[in-house]
């Protein structure tokens, strides 16, 4: 237990004034060029790359690089519209399967294996 206080308490007002730290940028927010961002994101998208290590090396906060990377990945997302599939006759008389995925058209002979066609469609959707 603490000992009882012996009388009046005094308080002192302390005023703190923020100063600019040595080496800190003069403006509140740093502005990064689009070229710098593109190089950083390209490096961060490499297989096995450590975003935190790259950010540390570049002198930026990892959350900044994660945000830039997320923006690029979101922009790359494929359309959510379902694929359309049609079977048409080619000029040689063979049946041809035509699958439309957004702006991509995949054409294959009708005798193509289902497994191979599925791999091609997955690749087209992820591109």
PyMOL CGO cylinders between C-alpha atoms (Angstrom):
from pymol import cmd
from pymol.cgo import CYLINDER

trace = [
    CYLINDER, 0.00, 0.00, 0.00, 1.16, 3.50, -0.60, 0.3, 1, 1, 1, 1, 1, 1,
    CYLINDER, 1.16, 3.50, -0.60, 1.59, 6.03, 2.14, 0.3, 1, 1, 1, 1, 1, 1,
    CYLINDER, 1.59, 6.03, 2.14, -1.10, 8.70, 2.41, 0.3, 1, 1, 1, 1, 1, 1,
    CYLINDER, -1.10, 8.70, 2.41, -0.19, 12.04, 0.83, 0.3, 1, 1, 1, 1, 1, 1,
    CYLINDER, -0.19, 12.04, 0.83, 0.64, 14.79, 3.20, 0.3, 1, 1, 1, 1, 1, 1,
    CYLINDER, 0.64, 14.79, 3.20, -1.09, 17.80, 1.89, 0.3, 1, 1, 1, 1, 1, 1,
    CYLINDER, -1.09, 17.80, 1.89, -1.75, 19.79, -1.18, 0.3, 1, 1, 1, 1, 1, 1,
    CYLINDER, -1.75, 19.79, -1.18, -0.87, 18.56, -4.62, 0.3, 1, 1, 1, 1, 1, 1,
    CYLINDER, -0.87, 18.56, -4.62, 0.60, 20.80, -7.25, 0.3, 1, 1, 1, 1, 1, 1,
    CYLINDER, 0.60, 20.80, -7.25, 0.30, 20.37, -10.97, 0.3, 1, 1, 1, 1, 1, 1,
    CYLINDER, 0.30, 20.37, -10.97, 2.57, 21.74, -13.64, 0.3, 1, 1, 1, 1, 1, 1,
    CYLINDER, 2.57, 21.74, -13.64, 1.43, 22.47, -17.17, 0.3, 1, 1, 1, 1, 1, 1,
    CYLINDER, 1.43, 22.47, -17.17, 3.80, 21.09, -19.77, 0.3, 1, 1, 1, 1, 1, 1,
    CYLINDER, 3.80, 21.09, -19.77, 3.54, 22.33, -23.33, 0.3, 1, 1, 1, 1, 1, 1,
    CYLINDER, 3.54, 22.33, -23.33, 4.85, 20.11, -26.11, 0.3, 1, 1, 1, 1, 1, 1,
    CYLINDER, 4.85, 20.11, -26.11, 5.66, 21.61, -29.49, 0.3, 1, 1, 1, 1, 1, 1,
    CYLINDER, 5.66, 21.61, -29.49, 6.22, 19.28, -32.40, 0.3, 1, 1, 1, 1, 1, 1,
    CYLINDER, 6.22, 19.28, -32.40, 9.26, 20.03, -34.52, 0.3, 1, 1, 1, 1, 1, 1,
    CYLINDER, 9.26, 20.03, -34.52, 10.25, 18.59, -37.84, 0.3, 1, 1, 1, 1, 1, 1,
    CYLINDER, 10.25, 18.59, -37.84, 12.59, 15.66, -37.38, 0.3, 1, 1, 1, 1, 1, 1,
    CYLINDER, 12.59, 15.66, -37.38, 15.96, 15.88, -39.07, 0.3, 1, 1, 1, 1, 1, 1,
    CYLINDER, 15.96, 15.88, -39.07, 15.74, 14.27, -42.50, 0.3, 1, 1, 1, 1, 1, 1,
    CYLINDER, 15.74, 14.27, -42.50, 11.94, 14.06, -42.52, 0.3, 1, 1, 1, 1, 1, 1,
    CYLINDER, 11.94, 14.06, -42.52, 10.27, 15.20, -45.72, 0.3, 1, 1, 1, 1, 1, 1,
    CYLINDER, 10.27, 15.20, -45.72, 9.15, 18.82, -45.75, 0.3, 1, 1, 1, 1, 1, 1,
    CYLINDER, 9.15, 18.82, -45.75, 5.66, 17.95, -46.95, 0.3, 1, 1, 1, 1, 1, 1,
    CYLINDER, 5.66, 17.95, -46.95, 3.26, 15.80, -44.98, 0.3, 1, 1, 1, 1, 1, 1,
    CYLINDER, 3.26, 15.80, -44.98, 2.96, 13.10, -47.64, 0.3, 1, 1, 1, 1, 1, 1,
    CYLINDER, 2.96, 13.10, -47.64, 5.62, 11.86, -49.99, 0.3, 1, 1, 1, 1, 1, 1,
    CYLINDER, 5.62, 11.86, -49.99, 4.59, 11.48, -53.62, 0.3, 1, 1, 1, 1, 1, 1,
    CYLINDER, 4.59, 11.48, -53.62, 5.91, 8.49, -55.52, 0.3, 1, 1, 1, 1, 1, 1,
    CYLINDER, 5.91, 8.49, -55.52, 6.16, 8.51, -59.30, 0.3, 1, 1, 1, 1, 1, 1,
    CYLINDER, 6.16, 8.51, -59.30, 4.13, 6.02, -61.29, 0.3, 1, 1, 1, 1, 1, 1,
    CYLINDER, 4.13, 6.02, -61.29, 7.40, 4.59, -62.62, 0.3, 1, 1, 1, 1, 1, 1,
    CYLINDER, 7.40, 4.59, -62.62, 8.71, 3.96, -59.09, 0.3, 1, 1, 1, 1, 1, 1,
    CYLINDER, 8.71, 3.96, -59.09, 5.42, 2.30, -58.09, 0.3, 1, 1, 1, 1, 1, 1,
    CYLINDER, 5.42, 2.30, -58.09, 5.42, 0.12, -61.22, 0.3, 1, 1, 1, 1, 1, 1,
    CYLINDER, 5.42, 0.12, -61.22, 8.99, -1.08, -60.59, 0.3, 1, 1, 1, 1, 1, 1,
    CYLINDER, 8.99, -1.08, -60.59, 8.26, -1.79, -56.92, 0.3, 1, 1, 1, 1, 1, 1,
    CYLINDER, 8.26, -1.79, -56.92, 5.04, -3.69, -57.69, 0.3, 1, 1, 1, 1, 1, 1,
    CYLINDER, 5.04, -3.69, -57.69, 6.68, -5.67, -60.50, 0.3, 1, 1, 1, 1, 1, 1,
    CYLINDER, 6.68, -5.67, -60.50, 9.38, -6.78, -58.08, 0.3, 1, 1, 1, 1, 1, 1,
    CYLINDER, 9.38, -6.78, -58.08, 6.78, -7.60, -55.40, 0.3, 1, 1, 1, 1, 1, 1,
    CYLINDER, 6.78, -7.60, -55.40, 4.81, -9.77, -57.85, 0.3, 1, 1, 1, 1, 1, 1,
    CYLINDER, 4.81, -9.77, -57.85, 7.79, -12.01, -58.61, 0.3, 1, 1, 1, 1, 1, 1,
    CYLINDER, 7.79, -12.01, -58.61, 7.31, -15.57, -57.31, 0.3, 1, 1, 1, 1, 1, 1,
    CYLINDER, 7.31, -15.57, -57.31, 8.78, -15.98, -53.85, 0.3, 1, 1, 1, 1, 1, 1,
    CYLINDER, 8.78, -15.98, -53.85, 9.34, -12.24, -53.36, 0.3, 1, 1, 1, 1, 1, 1,
    CYLINDER, 9.34, -12.24, -53.36, 9.07, -10.83, -49.84, 0.3, 1, 1, 1, 1, 1, 1,
    CYLINDER, 9.07, -10.83, -49.84, 6.98, -7.65, -49.99, 0.3, 1, 1, 1, 1, 1, 1,
    CYLINDER, 6.98, -7.65, -49.99, 8.17, -6.55, -46.56, 0.3, 1, 1, 1, 1, 1, 1,
    CYLINDER, 8.17, -6.55, -46.56, 11.85, -6.99, -47.48, 0.3, 1, 1, 1, 1, 1, 1,
    CYLINDER, 11.85, -6.99, -47.48, 11.39, -5.10, -50.75, 0.3, 1, 1, 1, 1, 1, 1,
    CYLINDER, 11.39, -5.10, -50.75, 9.59, -2.26, -48.98, 0.3, 1, 1, 1, 1, 1, 1,
    CYLINDER, 9.59, -2.26, -48.98, 12.32, -2.05, -46.34, 0.3, 1, 1, 1, 1, 1, 1,
    CYLINDER, 12.32, -2.05, -46.34, 15.01, -1.91, -49.03, 0.3, 1, 1, 1, 1, 1, 1,
    CYLINDER, 15.01, -1.91, -49.03, 13.13, 0.84, -50.90, 0.3, 1, 1, 1, 1, 1, 1,
    CYLINDER, 13.13, 0.84, -50.90, 12.55, 2.86, -47.73, 0.3, 1, 1, 1, 1, 1, 1,
    CYLINDER, 12.55, 2.86, -47.73, 8.76, 2.67, -47.74, 0.3, 1, 1, 1, 1, 1, 1,
    CYLINDER, 8.76, 2.67, -47.74, 6.29, 1.11, -45.31, 0.3, 1, 1, 1, 1, 1, 1,
    CYLINDER, 6.29, 1.11, -45.31, 5.26, -2.45, -46.24, 0.3, 1, 1, 1, 1, 1, 1,
    CYLINDER, 5.26, -2.45, -46.24, 1.57, -1.54, -46.07, 0.3, 1, 1, 1, 1, 1, 1,
    CYLINDER, 1.57, -1.54, -46.07, 2.17, 1.03, -48.82, 0.3, 1, 1, 1, 1, 1, 1,
    CYLINDER, 2.17, 1.03, -48.82, 3.64, -1.60, -51.14, 0.3, 1, 1, 1, 1, 1, 1,
    CYLINDER, 3.64, -1.60, -51.14, 0.92, -4.10, -50.23, 0.3, 1, 1, 1, 1, 1, 1,
    CYLINDER, 0.92, -4.10, -50.23, -1.67, -1.44, -51.17, 0.3, 1, 1, 1, 1, 1, 1,
    CYLINDER, -1.67, -1.44, -51.17, -0.03, -0.71, -54.52, 0.3, 1, 1, 1, 1, 1, 1,
    CYLINDER, -0.03, -0.71, -54.52, 0.20, -4.43, -55.25, 0.3, 1, 1, 1, 1, 1, 1,
    CYLINDER, 0.20, -4.43, -55.25, -3.46, -5.00, -54.32, 0.3, 1, 1, 1, 1, 1, 1,
    CYLINDER, -3.46, -5.00, -54.32, -4.53, -2.17, -56.66, 0.3, 1, 1, 1, 1, 1, 1,
    CYLINDER, -4.53, -2.17, -56.66, -2.65, -3.79, -59.55, 0.3, 1, 1, 1, 1, 1, 1,
    CYLINDER, -2.65, -3.79, -59.55, -4.07, -7.23, -58.80, 0.3, 1, 1, 1, 1, 1, 1,
    CYLINDER, -4.07, -7.23, -58.80, -7.61, -5.84, -58.55, 0.3, 1, 1, 1, 1, 1, 1,
    CYLINDER, -7.61, -5.84, -58.55, -7.19, -4.12, -61.91, 0.3, 1, 1, 1, 1, 1, 1,
    CYLINDER, -7.19, -4.12, -61.91, -6.15, -7.44, -63.45, 0.3, 1, 1, 1, 1, 1, 1,
    CYLINDER, -6.15, -7.44, -63.45, -9.23, -9.32, -62.29, 0.3, 1, 1, 1, 1, 1, 1,
    CYLINDER, -9.23, -9.32, -62.29, -11.11, -11.03, -65.05, 0.3, 1, 1, 1, 1, 1, 1,
    CYLINDER, -11.11, -11.03, -65.05, -14.69, -10.14, -65.85, 0.3, 1, 1, 1, 1, 1, 1,
    CYLINDER, -14.69, -10.14, -65.85, -17.25, -12.05, -63.81, 0.3, 1, 1, 1, 1, 1, 1,
    CYLINDER, -17.25, -12.05, -63.81, -19.56, -12.52, -66.79, 0.3, 1, 1, 1, 1, 1, 1,
    CYLINDER, -19.56, -12.52, -66.79, -20.08, -16.22, -67.58, 0.3, 1, 1, 1, 1, 1, 1,
    CYLINDER, -20.08, -16.22, -67.58, -18.41, -17.78, -70.61, 0.3, 1, 1, 1, 1, 1, 1,
    CYLINDER, -18.41, -17.78, -70.61, -20.56, -18.39, -73.67, 0.3, 1, 1, 1, 1, 1, 1,
    CYLINDER, -20.56, -18.39, -73.67, -20.06, -21.60, -75.62, 0.3, 1, 1, 1, 1, 1, 1,
    CYLINDER, -20.06, -21.60, -75.62, -21.22, -22.35, -79.16, 0.3, 1, 1, 1, 1, 1, 1,
    CYLINDER, -21.22, -22.35, -79.16, -20.64, -25.25, -81.53, 0.3, 1, 1, 1, 1, 1, 1,
    CYLINDER, -20.64, -25.25, -81.53, -20.23, -24.18, -85.14, 0.3, 1, 1, 1, 1, 1, 1,
    CYLINDER, -20.23, -24.18, -85.14, -19.10, -25.83, -88.35, 0.3, 1, 1, 1, 1, 1, 1,
    CYLINDER, -19.10, -25.83, -88.35, -15.68, -24.79, -89.64, 0.3, 1, 1, 1, 1, 1, 1,
    CYLINDER, -15.68, -24.79, -89.64, -14.90, -24.29, -93.32, 0.3, 1, 1, 1, 1, 1, 1,
    CYLINDER, -14.90, -24.29, -93.32, -13.41, -27.82, -93.45, 0.3, 1, 1, 1, 1, 1, 1,
    CYLINDER, -13.41, -27.82, -93.45, -16.71, -29.32, -92.33, 0.3, 1, 1, 1, 1, 1, 1,
    CYLINDER, -16.71, -29.32, -92.33, -15.48, -30.21, -88.83, 0.3, 1, 1, 1, 1, 1, 1,
    CYLINDER, -15.48, -30.21, -88.83, -17.44, -29.14, -85.77, 0.3, 1, 1, 1, 1, 1, 1,
    CYLINDER, -17.44, -29.14, -85.77, -15.68, -26.41, -83.80, 0.3, 1, 1, 1, 1, 1, 1,
    CYLINDER, -15.68, -26.41, -83.80, -16.27, -25.38, -80.19, 0.3, 1, 1, 1, 1, 1, 1,
    CYLINDER, -16.27, -25.38, -80.19, -16.09, -21.63, -79.64, 0.3, 1, 1, 1, 1, 1, 1,
    CYLINDER, -16.09, -21.63, -79.64, -15.86, -20.34, -76.07, 0.3, 1, 1, 1, 1, 1, 1,
    CYLINDER, -15.86, -20.34, -76.07, -16.12, -16.56, -75.48, 0.3, 1, 1, 1, 1, 1, 1,
    CYLINDER, -16.12, -16.56, -75.48, -14.64, -15.30, -72.19, 0.3, 1, 1, 1, 1, 1, 1,
    CYLINDER, -14.64, -15.30, -72.19, -14.87, -11.52, -72.05, 0.3, 1, 1, 1, 1, 1, 1,
    CYLINDER, -14.87, -11.52, -72.05, -12.78, -10.30, -74.99, 0.3, 1, 1, 1, 1, 1, 1,
    CYLINDER, -12.78, -10.30, -74.99, -11.08, -13.69, -75.49, 0.3, 1, 1, 1, 1, 1, 1,
    CYLINDER, -11.08, -13.69, -75.49, -12.36, -16.30, -77.96, 0.3, 1, 1, 1, 1, 1, 1,
    CYLINDER, -12.36, -16.30, -77.96, -11.13, -19.88, -77.59, 0.3, 1, 1, 1, 1, 1, 1,
    CYLINDER, -11.13, -19.88, -77.59, -11.74, -22.18, -80.58, 0.3, 1, 1, 1, 1, 1, 1,
    CYLINDER, -11.74, -22.18, -80.58, -11.13, -25.91, -80.48, 0.3, 1, 1, 1, 1, 1, 1,
    CYLINDER, -11.13, -25.91, -80.48, -12.09, -28.93, -82.55, 0.3, 1, 1, 1, 1, 1, 1,
    CYLINDER, -12.09, -28.93, -82.55, -15.09, -30.80, -81.20, 0.3, 1, 1, 1, 1, 1, 1,
    CYLINDER, -15.09, -30.80, -81.20, -12.96, -33.89, -80.49, 0.3, 1, 1, 1, 1, 1, 1,
    CYLINDER, -12.96, -33.89, -80.49, -10.72, -32.07, -77.99, 0.3, 1, 1, 1, 1, 1, 1,
    CYLINDER, -10.72, -32.07, -77.99, -10.58, -33.70, -74.55, 0.3, 1, 1, 1, 1, 1, 1,
    CYLINDER, -10.58, -33.70, -74.55, -12.64, -32.05, -71.86, 0.3, 1, 1, 1, 1, 1, 1,
    CYLINDER, -12.64, -32.05, -71.86, -9.64, -31.94, -69.52, 0.3, 1, 1, 1, 1, 1, 1,
    CYLINDER, -9.64, -31.94, -69.52, -7.52, -30.05, -72.07, 0.3, 1, 1, 1, 1, 1, 1,
    CYLINDER, -7.52, -30.05, -72.07, -10.32, -27.60, -72.83, 0.3, 1, 1, 1, 1, 1, 1,
    CYLINDER, -10.32, -27.60, -72.83, -10.80, -26.91, -69.11, 0.3, 1, 1, 1, 1, 1, 1,
    CYLINDER, -10.80, -26.91, -69.11, -7.07, -26.10, -68.74, 0.3, 1, 1, 1, 1, 1, 1,
    CYLINDER, -7.07, -26.10, -68.74, -7.24, -23.71, -71.70, 0.3, 1, 1, 1, 1, 1, 1,
    CYLINDER, -7.24, -23.71, -71.70, -10.34, -21.98, -70.31, 0.3, 1, 1, 1, 1, 1, 1,
    CYLINDER, -10.34, -21.98, -70.31, -8.74, -21.60, -66.85, 0.3, 1, 1, 1, 1, 1, 1,
    CYLINDER, -8.74, -21.60, -66.85, -5.64, -20.09, -68.48, 0.3, 1, 1, 1, 1, 1, 1,
    CYLINDER, -5.64, -20.09, -68.48, -7.75, -17.66, -70.52, 0.3, 1, 1, 1, 1, 1, 1,
    CYLINDER, -7.75, -17.66, -70.52, -9.69, -16.56, -67.42, 0.3, 1, 1, 1, 1, 1, 1,
    CYLINDER, -9.69, -16.56, -67.42, -6.53, -15.96, -65.38, 0.3, 1, 1, 1, 1, 1, 1,
    CYLINDER, -6.53, -15.96, -65.38, -4.73, -14.02, -68.13, 0.3, 1, 1, 1, 1, 1, 1,
]
cmd.load_cgo(trace, "trace")
